[in-house]
Amino acid sequence: MTSARETAATAALDVAAALADPAEVARGLPAAHVHSLGDGLAGTALLHARLSSVDPVGVPRALAHWESAAAALRDRGPAAPDGVFLGRGALAASLIVGAGHLPRGTVPAEAVREGTRWLSDRAEAIAAGGWPPFRPPVYDVVRGLSGIGRLLLAASEDGRAPVEAAPGLKAALTLLTGMVLGGTPGLPGWSTAARDSGDGRGSGSGSGGSRADTGMAHGIAGPLALLSLAESAGVSVPGQRDAIESAADWLLDHRAGASWPPWAPGAPPNGRRDAWCYGAPGIARALDLAAAAVGRERYADAGRTSLQALADRDPGSWDTRGPGLCHGTAGVLQAALRIRCTVLADAAAAHTVRLLTRERTDGAGGGEAGFLTGACGAALALAQYADLPGRAARPPWDCPLLTA
């Protein structure tokens, strides 16, 4: 009988084979997203790099996808700077992470340093804007300092570009620490006007129309994860430890049952509450990282409780969409793997394989290919679940998600 891990491994390798041709991946994507980490070729390059130890053509595939991503980025033309999922930061992030999964020297060292310099300059530029008020793109994982800071920490930790990373990483940690500590009991420092949310969900309620987002993608869990990872790595700025405890305590105070609303106050009863982006999996992992950083086991306990409650439910009832990392079951899987919640990981892996199979057979869910919402990200999580061998543990492939 085929084991669950063998099934997951086969599914991951099948996805990689289906995403072999950069031109096919690009087909049907908006021109502005062909290069991207979120939807396009920077993401699929990372998949092929991660699987290169078990896929004999993984190295040339990764290089071909990066080359095509760079060409698409040049064709994109001048555009506003973005974070680590779109624009120059997307290719930089993919190279920083992917280089560690390939034989040393496959990715030119200068390409990694150049990408790190760009991200560092971008972090300093964002931080120079000061605060308040904050909008999610300033601090979030997708477009802001939490995502950029995590990639700078990765470039510093693996020794590829520590000098280039240092200024931007310090700027990101300093601003995020000040943001968390700069609020009031009734209005946290990361509160935003509802109309300024980066998620397009519309207005919320609360004091003056403001709300404080909870989740990993656009809320306080992202900064909390970055500050915690940096603290555990021995990279700290004044007040950082206090900021970690303040943000984690706020999350514990705003639980609703075993999960969290997407924002406080005025959150609806749903809104991807079981997904990485806005739900318990991302928040639980951020709390787990905080516990490791400051030695407060109650943070990890809260996260484990939320994931166990998810494991007690049928995956068909989860407030997720599709097999992907951001909104879907692969994000549940990755959080469960990082927190070592085996029962939930088993359920999420099986359901992710089912959803991928359904997409391949009848097109349900649109068959997206991307890292964030599609098959590429699902395959990466399944590869980790299957324990497929790779060349590197650092930087981990999921560091753009702040789950590691």
One Martini backbone bead per residue (centre of mass of N, CA, C, O) as a GRO file, in nm:
protein
  404
    1MET     BB    1   0.097   0.036   0.021
    2THR     BB    2   0.060   0.363  -0.010
    3SER     BB    3   0.181   0.622   0.138
    4ALA     BB    4   0.132   0.944   0.226
    5ARG     BB    5   0.425   1.036   0.152
    6GLU     BB    6   0.436   0.913  -0.130
    7THR     BB    7   0.195   1.069  -0.241
    8ALA     BB    8   0.316   1.351  -0.194
    9ALA     BB    9   0.569   1.317  -0.364
   10THR     BB   10   0.428   1.263  -0.632
   11ALA     BB   11   0.270   1.528  -0.643
   12ALA     BB   12   0.513   1.720  -0.641
   13LEU     BB   13   0.652   1.606  -0.902
   14ASP     BB   14   0.412   1.649  -1.091
   15VAL     BB   15   0.404   1.953  -1.068
   16ALA     BB   16   0.690   2.009  -1.170
   17ALA     BB   17   0.640   1.883  -1.451
   18ALA     BB   18   0.398   2.077  -1.525
   19LEU     BB   19   0.619   2.334  -1.453
   20ALA     BB   20   0.869   2.331  -1.660
   21ASP     BB   21   0.758   2.555  -1.855
   22PRO     BB   22   0.774   2.890  -1.864
   23ALA     BB   23   0.568   2.949  -2.089
   24GLU     BB   24   0.331   2.797  -1.955
   25VAL     BB   25   0.321   2.958  -1.694
   26ALA     BB   26   0.276   3.242  -1.839
   27ARG     BB   27   0.028   3.148  -1.949
   28GLY     BB   28  -0.242   3.367  -1.852
   29LEU     BB   29  -0.084   3.580  -1.726
   30PRO     BB   30  -0.029   3.866  -1.623
   31ALA     BB   31   0.228   4.057  -1.720
   32ALA     BB   32   0.288   4.175  -1.420
   33HIS     BB   33   0.315   3.844  -1.304
   34VAL     BB   34   0.522   3.653  -1.441
   35HIS     BB   35   0.777   3.708  -1.239
   36SER     BB   36   0.656   3.626  -0.979
   37LEU     BB   37   0.618   3.479  -0.662
   38GLY     BB   38   0.311   3.450  -0.624
   39ASP     BB   39   0.241   3.347  -0.955
   40GLY     BB   40   0.523   3.285  -1.092
   41LEU     BB   41   0.860   3.228  -1.181
   42ALA     BB   42   0.987   3.271  -0.899
   43GLY     BB   43   0.829   3.032  -0.777
   44THR     BB   44   0.903   2.794  -0.972
   45ALA     BB   45   1.205   2.814  -0.926
   46LEU     BB   46   1.192   2.731  -0.628
   47LEU     BB   47   1.082   2.451  -0.672
   48HIS     BB   48   1.318   2.340  -0.848
   49ALA     BB   49   1.536   2.390  -0.640
   50ARG     BB   50   1.422   2.213  -0.408
   51LEU     BB   51   1.407   1.943  -0.613
   52SER     BB   52   1.708   1.893  -0.726
   53SER     BB   53   1.788   1.630  -0.556
   54VAL     BB   54   1.540   1.451  -0.714
   55ASP     BB   55   1.575   1.623  -0.982
   56PRO     BB   56   1.775   1.608  -1.262
   57VAL     BB   57   1.626   1.895  -1.387
   58GLY     BB   58   1.614   2.124  -1.166
   59VAL     BB   59   1.841   2.321  -1.231
   60PRO     BB   60   1.770   2.412  -1.524
   61ARG     BB   61   1.486   2.497  -1.452
   62ALA     BB   62   1.548   2.719  -1.252
   63LEU     BB   63   1.718   2.892  -1.445
   64ALA     BB   64   1.497   2.934  -1.660
   65HIS     BB   65   1.293   3.078  -1.472
   66TRP     BB   66   1.475   3.316  -1.393
   67GLU     BB   67   1.531   3.421  -1.676
   68SER     BB   68   1.230   3.472  -1.744
   69ALA     BB   69   1.174   3.661  -1.509
   70ALA     BB   70   1.378   3.881  -1.585
   71ALA     BB   71   1.252   3.943  -1.860
   72ALA     BB   72   0.967   4.019  -1.753
   73LEU     BB   73   1.066   4.250  -1.573
   74ARG     BB   74   1.177   4.426  -1.797
   75ASP     BB   75   0.900   4.443  -1.954
   76ARG     BB   76   0.735   4.594  -1.730
   77GLY     BB   77   0.876   4.830  -1.629
   78PRO     BB   78   0.800   5.093  -1.473
   79ALA     BB   79   0.749   5.080  -1.110
   80ALA     BB   80   0.644   5.042  -0.822
   81PRO     BB   81   0.751   4.945  -0.541
   82ASP     BB   82   0.789   4.637  -0.378
   83GLY     BB   83   0.818   4.353  -0.235
   84VAL     BB   84   0.852   3.984  -0.237
   85PHE     BB   85   0.612   3.920  -0.478
   86LEU     BB   86   0.684   4.190  -0.643
   87GLY     BB   87   0.913   4.260  -0.849
   88ARG     BB   88   1.237   4.285  -0.761
   89GLY     BB   89   1.188   4.138  -0.487
   90ALA     BB   90   1.102   3.862  -0.602
   91LEU     BB   91   1.369   3.779  -0.735
   92ALA     BB   92   1.546   3.819  -0.489
   93ALA     BB   93   1.406   3.616  -0.303
   94SER     BB   94   1.440   3.364  -0.482
   95LEU     BB   95   1.753   3.371  -0.490
   96ILE     BB   96   1.816   3.361  -0.190
   97VAL     BB   97   1.671   3.090  -0.144
   98GLY     BB   98   1.750   2.906  -0.394
   99ALA     BB   99   2.064   2.900  -0.371
  100GLY     BB  100   2.063   2.697  -0.118
  101HIS     BB  101   1.937   2.449  -0.320
  102LEU     BB  102   2.209   2.466  -0.470
  103PRO     BB  103   2.488   2.450  -0.597
  104ARG     BB  104   2.756   2.603  -0.546
  105GLY     BB  105   2.749   2.869  -0.794
  106THR     BB  106   2.491   2.864  -0.968
  107VAL     BB  107   2.446   3.127  -0.825
  108PRO     BB  108   2.553   3.421  -0.838
  109ALA     BB  109   2.672   3.610  -0.586
  110GLU     BB  110   2.597   3.891  -0.704
  111ALA     BB  111   2.293   3.843  -0.732
  112VAL     BB  112   2.241   3.823  -0.428
  113ARG     BB  113   2.364   4.093  -0.346
  114GLU     BB  114   2.189   4.274  -0.524
  115GLY     BB  115   1.915   4.190  -0.405
  116THR     BB  116   1.984   4.271  -0.114
  117ARG     BB  117   2.034   4.569  -0.166
  118TRP     BB  118   1.753   4.636  -0.265
  119LEU     BB  119   1.601   4.551  -0.007
  120SER     BB  120   1.752   4.738   0.184
  121ASP     BB  121   1.675   5.003   0.048
  122ARG     BB  122   1.371   4.959   0.074
  123ALA     BB  123   1.357   4.951   0.383
  124GLU     BB  124   1.473   5.233   0.431
  125ALA     BB  125   1.256   5.387   0.272
  126ILE     BB  126   1.014   5.302   0.442
  127ALA     BB  127   1.125   5.389   0.723
  128ALA     BB  128   1.155   5.699   0.647
  129GLY     BB  129   0.838   5.761   0.669
  130GLY     BB  130   0.736   5.674   0.921
  131TRP     BB  131   0.524   5.745   1.216
  132PRO     BB  132   0.229   5.793   1.181
  133PRO     BB  133   0.061   5.625   0.968
  134PHE     BB  134  -0.039   5.299   0.890
  135ARG     BB  135  -0.003   5.067   0.632
  136PRO     BB  136   0.025   4.752   0.542
  137PRO     BB  137   0.261   4.793   0.328
  138VAL     BB  138   0.471   4.869   0.549
  139TYR     BB  139   0.445   4.577   0.742
  140ASP     BB  140   0.398   4.345   0.571
  141VAL     BB  141   0.465   4.052   0.394
  142VAL     BB  142   0.401   4.118   0.090
  143ARG     BB  143   0.501   4.458   0.088
  144GLY     BB  144   0.676   4.477   0.348
  145LEU     BB  145   0.890   4.458   0.625
  146SER     BB  146   0.848   4.163   0.699
  147GLY     BB  147   0.932   4.035   0.432
  148ILE     BB  148   1.197   4.182   0.383
  149GLY     BB  149   1.333   4.118   0.654
  150ARG     BB  150   1.342   3.809   0.618
  151LEU     BB  151   1.536   3.811   0.370
  152LEU     BB  152   1.765   3.959   0.513
  153LEU     BB  153   1.809   3.748   0.729
  154ALA     BB  154   1.879   3.520   0.533
  155ALA     BB  155   2.128   3.659   0.400
  156SER     BB  156   2.278   3.673   0.674
  157GLU     BB  157   2.270   3.377   0.789
  158ASP     BB  158   2.415   3.235   0.522
  159GLY     BB  159   2.657   3.448   0.430
  160ARG     BB  160   2.603   3.600   0.142
  161ALA     BB  161   2.482   3.915   0.261
  162PRO     BB  162   2.539   4.077   0.541
  163VAL     BB  163   2.619   4.366   0.464
  164GLU     BB  164   2.377   4.434   0.278
  165ALA     BB  165   2.147   4.366   0.499
  166ALA     BB  166   2.184   4.537   0.763
  167PRO     BB  167   2.040   4.816   0.724
  168GLY     BB  168   1.750   4.709   0.658
  169LEU     BB  169   1.710   4.530   0.903
  170LYS     BB  170   1.733   4.749   1.116
  171ALA     BB  171   1.504   4.927   1.008
  172ALA     BB  172   1.277   4.719   1.036
  173LEU     BB  173   1.303   4.652   1.340
  174THR     BB  174   1.272   4.941   1.444
  175LEU     BB  175   0.993   5.010   1.329
  176LEU     BB  176   0.831   4.765   1.440
  177THR     BB  177   0.889   4.816   1.734
  178GLY     BB  178   0.767   5.101   1.745
  179MET     BB  179   0.485   5.026   1.653
  180VAL     BB  180   0.407   4.834   1.886
  181LEU     BB  181   0.492   5.047   2.126
  182GLY     BB  182   0.304   5.306   2.005
  183GLY     BB  183   0.049   5.245   2.137
  184THR     BB  184  -0.267   5.179   2.274
  185PRO     BB  185  -0.501   5.000   2.432
  186GLY     BB  186  -0.728   5.098   2.203
  187LEU     BB  187  -0.469   5.154   1.983
  188PRO     BB  188  -0.274   5.010   1.803
  189GLY     BB  189   0.009   5.076   1.612
  190TRP     BB  190  -0.128   4.900   1.352
  191SER     BB  191  -0.351   5.068   1.300
  192THR     BB  192  -0.619   5.116   1.059
  193ALA     BB  193  -0.787   5.224   0.820
  194ALA     BB  194  -1.012   5.039   0.661
  195ARG     BB  195  -0.952   5.159   0.367
  196ASP     BB  196  -0.623   5.070   0.397
  197SER     BB  197  -0.636   4.795   0.337
  198GLY     BB  198  -0.457   4.527   0.163
  199ASP     BB  199  -0.728   4.317   0.098
  200GLY     BB  200  -1.018   4.433  -0.003
  201ARG     BB  201  -1.264   4.412   0.234
  202GLY     BB  202  -1.312   4.676   0.352
  203SER     BB  203  -1.489   4.787   0.604
  204GLY     BB  204  -1.483   4.853   0.937
  205SER     BB  205  -1.487   4.874   1.281
  206GLY     BB  206  -1.463   5.130   1.524
  207SER     BB  207  -1.236   5.352   1.607
  208GLY     BB  208  -1.273   5.566   1.355
  209GLY     BB  209  -1.253   5.312   1.151
  210SER     BB  210  -1.062   5.123   1.292
  211ARG     BB  211  -0.806   4.858   1.267
  212ALA     BB  212  -0.665   4.535   1.376
  213ASP     BB  213  -0.468   4.313   1.243
  214THR     BB  214  -0.385   3.960   1.291
  215GLY     BB  215  -0.240   3.838   1.062
  216MET     BB  216   0.023   3.741   0.857
  217ALA     BB  217   0.001   3.905   0.588
  218HIS     BB  218  -0.150   4.200   0.726
  219GLY     BB  219  -0.061   4.164   1.025
  220ILE     BB  220   0.089   4.116   1.339
  221ALA     BB  221   0.212   3.832   1.286
  222GLY     BB  222   0.442   3.920   1.102
  223PRO     BB  223   0.613   4.099   1.289
  224LEU     BB  224   0.634   3.885   1.510
  225ALA     BB  225   0.793   3.679   1.347
  226LEU     BB  226   1.038   3.851   1.280
  227LEU     BB  227   1.126   3.937   1.564
  228SER     BB  228   1.161   3.643   1.662
  229LEU     BB  229   1.369   3.540   1.460
  230ALA     BB  230   1.581   3.751   1.525
  231GLU     BB  231   1.611   3.693   1.825
  232SER     BB  232   1.700   3.391   1.784
  233ALA     BB  233   1.954   3.501   1.596
  234GLY     BB  234   2.077   3.768   1.749
  235VAL     BB  235   1.883   4.002   1.634
  236SER     BB  236   1.877   4.337   1.772
  237VAL     BB  237   1.674   4.589   1.917
  238PRO     BB  238   1.551   4.820   2.097
  239GLY     BB  239   1.256   4.664   2.238
  240GLN     BB  240   1.198   4.387   2.098
  241ARG     BB  241   1.105   4.202   2.328
  242ASP     BB  242   0.864   4.377   2.413
  243ALA     BB  243   0.719   4.360   2.140
  244ILE     BB  244   0.669   4.061   2.137
  245GLU     BB  245   0.496   4.050   2.395
  246SER     BB  246   0.282   4.255   2.313
  247ALA     BB  247   0.176   4.113   2.056
  248ALA     BB  248   0.111   3.837   2.184
  249ASP     BB  249  -0.084   3.937   2.399
  250TRP     BB  250  -0.289   4.058   2.205
  251LEU     BB  251  -0.364   3.793   2.068
  252LEU     BB  252  -0.465   3.650   2.323
  253ASP     BB  253  -0.691   3.876   2.380
  254HIS     BB  254  -0.824   3.815   2.061
  255ARG     BB  255  -0.966   3.568   2.090
  256ALA     BB  256  -1.209   3.333   1.922
  257GLY     BB  257  -1.177   3.088   2.079
  258ALA     BB  258  -0.955   2.894   1.874
  259SER     BB  259  -0.936   3.172   1.729
  260TRP     BB  260  -0.937   3.442   1.484
  261PRO     BB  261  -0.996   3.727   1.374
  262PRO     BB  262  -0.889   3.921   1.117
  263TRP     BB  263  -1.004   4.156   1.306
  264ALA     BB  264  -0.989   4.446   1.531
  265PRO     BB  265  -1.279   4.523   1.515
  266GLY     BB  266  -1.555   4.388   1.328
  267ALA     BB  267  -1.558   4.091   1.257
  268PRO     BB  268  -1.639   3.842   1.086
  269PRO     BB  269  -1.702   3.493   1.097
  270ASN     BB  270  -1.516   3.513   0.852
  271GLY     BB  271  -1.203   3.503   0.652
  272ARG     BB  272  -0.984   3.278   0.658
  273ARG     BB  273  -0.954   3.142   0.962
  274ASP     BB  274  -0.782   2.867   0.839
  275ALA     BB  275  -0.548   3.038   0.724
  276TRP     BB  276  -0.250   3.182   0.680
  277CYS     BB  277  -0.325   3.484   0.626
  278TYR     BB  278  -0.595   3.510   0.859
  279GLY     BB  279  -0.533   3.265   1.051
  280ALA     BB  280  -0.436   3.025   1.270
  281PRO     BB  281  -0.174   2.919   1.137
  282GLY     BB  282  -0.010   3.185   1.128
  283ILE     BB  283  -0.051   3.272   1.424
  284ALA     BB  284   0.059   3.018   1.559
  285ARG     BB  285   0.346   3.045   1.447
  286ALA     BB  286   0.412   3.320   1.566
  287LEU     BB  287   0.377   3.225   1.862
  288ASP     BB  288   0.590   3.004   1.850
  289LEU     BB  289   0.827   3.197   1.792
  290ALA     BB  290   0.790   3.370   2.045
  291ALA     BB  291   0.842   3.148   2.252
  292ALA     BB  292   1.136   3.093   2.156
  293ALA     BB  293   1.245   3.390   2.203
  294VAL     BB  294   1.109   3.443   2.526
  295GLY     BB  295   0.993   3.197   2.702
  296ARG     BB  296   0.662   3.170   2.636
  297GLU     BB  297   0.457   2.903   2.646
  298ARG     BB  298   0.169   3.026   2.611
  299TYR     BB  299   0.195   3.088   2.313
  300ALA     BB  300   0.224   2.798   2.207
  301ASP     BB  301  -0.033   2.686   2.335
  302ALA     BB  302  -0.231   2.858   2.170
  303GLY     BB  303  -0.148   2.747   1.895
  304ARG     BB  304  -0.201   2.445   1.946
  305THR     BB  305  -0.499   2.471   2.013
  306SER     BB  306  -0.589   2.577   1.734
  307LEU     BB  307  -0.485   2.330   1.567
  308GLN     BB  308  -0.643   2.110   1.712
  309ALA     BB  309  -0.922   2.221   1.637
  310LEU     BB  310  -0.875   2.178   1.335
  311ALA     BB  311  -0.820   1.867   1.350
  312ASP     BB  312  -1.124   1.807   1.461
  313ARG     BB  313  -1.194   1.875   1.170
  314ASP     BB  314  -1.312   1.875   0.869
  315PRO     BB  315  -1.164   1.990   0.584
  316GLY     BB  316  -1.440   2.073   0.445
  317SER     BB  317  -1.486   2.307   0.688
  318TRP     BB  318  -1.277   2.487   0.612
  319ASP     BB  319  -1.159   2.831   0.585
  320THR     BB  320  -1.083   2.766   0.268
  321ARG     BB  321  -0.895   2.788  -0.062
  322GLY     BB  322  -0.773   2.540  -0.181
  323PRO     BB  323  -0.418   2.422  -0.207
  324GLY     BB  324  -0.275   2.661  -0.106
  325LEU     BB  325  -0.096   2.875   0.105
  326CYS     BB  326  -0.269   3.126   0.167
  327HIS     BB  327  -0.592   3.007   0.148
  328GLY     BB  328  -0.507   2.707   0.196
  329THR     BB  329  -0.402   2.380   0.283
  330ALA     BB  330  -0.089   2.426   0.266
  331GLY     BB  331  -0.079   2.631   0.498
  332VAL     BB  332  -0.167   2.434   0.712
  333LEU     BB  333   0.058   2.230   0.670
  334GLN     BB  334   0.305   2.413   0.728
  335ALA     BB  335   0.231   2.489   1.015
  336ALA     BB  336   0.212   2.199   1.125
  337LEU     BB  337   0.506   2.126   1.069
  338ARG     BB  338   0.640   2.354   1.243
  339ILE     BB  339   0.464   2.258   1.511
  340ARG     BB  340   0.416   1.947   1.518
  341CYS     BB  341   0.115   1.867   1.395
  342THR     BB  342   0.042   1.567   1.282
  343VAL     BB  343  -0.263   1.540   1.243
  344LEU     BB  344  -0.294   1.794   1.068
  345ALA     BB  345  -0.088   1.726   0.850
  346ASP     BB  346  -0.228   1.475   0.743
  347ALA     BB  347  -0.496   1.612   0.661
  348ALA     BB  348  -0.378   1.837   0.479
  349ALA     BB  349  -0.228   1.659   0.277
  350ALA     BB  350  -0.466   1.492   0.173
  351HIS     BB  351  -0.636   1.738   0.078
  352THR     BB  352  -0.431   1.858  -0.116
  353VAL     BB  353  -0.418   1.619  -0.308
  354ARG     BB  354  -0.716   1.617  -0.382
  355LEU     BB  355  -0.724   1.905  -0.504
  356LEU     BB  356  -0.508   1.863  -0.720
  357THR     BB  357  -0.649   1.631  -0.865
  358ARG     BB  358  -0.904   1.787  -0.938
  359GLU     BB  359  -0.767   2.003  -1.111
  360ARG     BB  360  -0.645   1.804  -1.324
  361THR     BB  361  -0.926   1.660  -1.410
  362ASP     BB  362  -1.153   1.936  -1.399
  363GLY     BB  363  -1.051   2.243  -1.316
  364ALA     BB  364  -1.084   2.302  -1.035
  365GLY     BB  365  -0.998   2.631  -0.923
  366GLY     BB  366  -0.820   2.701  -1.206
  367GLY     BB  367  -0.520   2.596  -1.187
  368GLU     BB  368  -0.309   2.727  -1.027
  369ALA     BB  369   0.061   2.787  -1.009
  370GLY     BB  370   0.142   2.934  -0.763
  371PHE     BB  371   0.286   2.996  -0.457
  372LEU     BB  372   0.037   3.115  -0.298
  373THR     BB  373  -0.241   2.982  -0.472
  374GLY     BB  374  -0.100   2.719  -0.587
  375ALA     BB  375   0.076   2.436  -0.687
  376CYS     BB  376   0.359   2.518  -0.604
  377GLY     BB  377   0.312   2.553  -0.297
  378ALA     BB  378   0.190   2.275  -0.249
  379ALA     BB  379   0.444   2.114  -0.336
  380LEU     BB  380   0.634   2.220  -0.118
  381ALA     BB  381   0.476   2.111   0.125
  382LEU     BB  382   0.472   1.813   0.032
  383ALA     BB  383   0.778   1.774   0.027
  384GLN     BB  384   0.812   1.814   0.329
  385TYR     BB  385   0.621   1.595   0.425
  386ALA     BB  386   0.790   1.369   0.257
  387ASP     BB  387   1.099   1.425   0.297
  388LEU     BB  388   1.251   1.547   0.076
  389PRO     BB  389   1.548   1.596  -0.029
  390GLY     BB  390   1.793   1.853   0.042
  391ARG     BB  391   2.058   2.093   0.051
  392ALA     BB  392   1.885   2.289   0.252
  393ALA     BB  393   1.789   2.472   0.556
  394ARG     BB  394   1.946   2.734   0.449
  395PRO     BB  395   1.711   2.883   0.350
  396PRO     BB  396   1.400   2.841   0.385
  397TRP     BB  397   1.145   2.823   0.159
  398ASP     BB  398   0.924   2.964   0.381
  399CYS     BB  399   1.028   3.257   0.455
  400PRO     BB  400   0.814   3.435   0.295
  401LEU     BB  401   0.588   3.336   0.523
  402LEU     BB  402   0.711   3.328   0.827
  403THR     BB  403   0.739   3.009   0.920
  404ALA     BB  404   1.093   3.045   0.903
   0.00000   0.00000   0.00000
